[in-house]
């Protein structure tokens, strides 16, 4: 890249970019369009990467008390979950656990949601709650993708 070091970071098993393809996916060049040319250039840049570092140790959920969860995340990551993993995940459903959502430890926990409509409703409610808690006005800004 012209003598400039570039570090790419990411998870190759995540969903592809919305409305686009992964940089390492098959390139369709039959159209000859400007977009196809950019895909080819991107692919060539991708092939010029010659050093890859794969991190093997989970740091965010470190500690013996998290070993089962870390193993589950690894199997979820590769699509190799077992029936026991499924049972463990089901035990953690909010509808079964019945947590005290007002307790301090729930203030900043991430939620895994399977549907965008549920995620959007949760984010909307959380934004209103945060604005009320901090005495601030909630503002909406809309982005237009081009």
Buried (B, 14 or more C-beta within 10 A) or exposed (E): EEEEEEEEEEEEEEEEEEEEEEBEEEBEEEEEEEEBEEBEEBBEEBEEEEEEEEEEEBEEEEEEEBEEBBBBBEBBEEEEBEEEBEEBBEEEEEEEEEEEEEEEEEEEEEEEEEEEEEEEEEEEEEEEEEEEEEEEEEEEEEEEEE
